[in-house]
Amino acid sequence: MEALLIYLAAGIVAGLASGLFGIGGGLIIVPVLLFAFGLADVDPAISMHLALGTSLMTIVVTSASSLRAHHRLGGIMWPVFRPLAVGLVVGAVGGAQIAGALPSETLQYVFAVFVLIMAARMALGGQPPAHRRLPGTAGLVSTGGVIGVISSIVGIGGGSLSVPFLVWCGTEMRKAVGTSAACGFPIAVSGAAGYVIAGWGAGNLPAWSTGYVYWPAFAGIAVASVLLAPVGAKLAHRLPQNVLKRIFAAFLVIVGLRLILA
């Protein structure tokens, strides 16, 4: 029961953060799952792998909902999304296999450094100015591959990488956010599938796991995050964003340092 309450709380916070800040829940879900797995005496050798795989599986649900919403609003650039998605799928599956071969401690450090980078970017605010146009098909596929690998290794939907890239290439923010939301779905599906494959047959998995995906945690987090994301979106229009982002950045710094020093 204690673990279920932790999963529900993680989903609530992740859903609110997704609506408030436009980020995927992986930055919150992964450290919370690590904490919950520690309480449940999950083998530390696989706890980070299990947290990353489960995080990506929850993002499958939330990204599908976000994709539909942005599509209805006409915010997705489908001609750009399609070649990006090819690279995202290949990169996300490959990233999961790379993560599966790395020690849990190494993955924890990689995630912590990524969290600190995201905290710095959020605290400073803004997006990169446009310096170029979108590349051709080969360039988009290659970029998607890089984003997919990184996103899969750190268990996120990729919005913190794809939005800056699209804005840098001269895309208006609304289209960049909508297209990025669509990109989260192939990353999450392929990455989660990759973690299932990477963890298939591992002997130290907890019950109710399929590879490196733990279904009880997925259920609690997915239900709560889907319900709370619309609330976060409404709050985003009422609360001072700069202050909120700096508070969240401070939270990420604490999480990142704690993971590094653990």
Beta strands, then each sheet from edge to edge (+ up, - down):
strand 1: 209-210
strand 2: 213-214
sheet 1: 1+ 2-
end
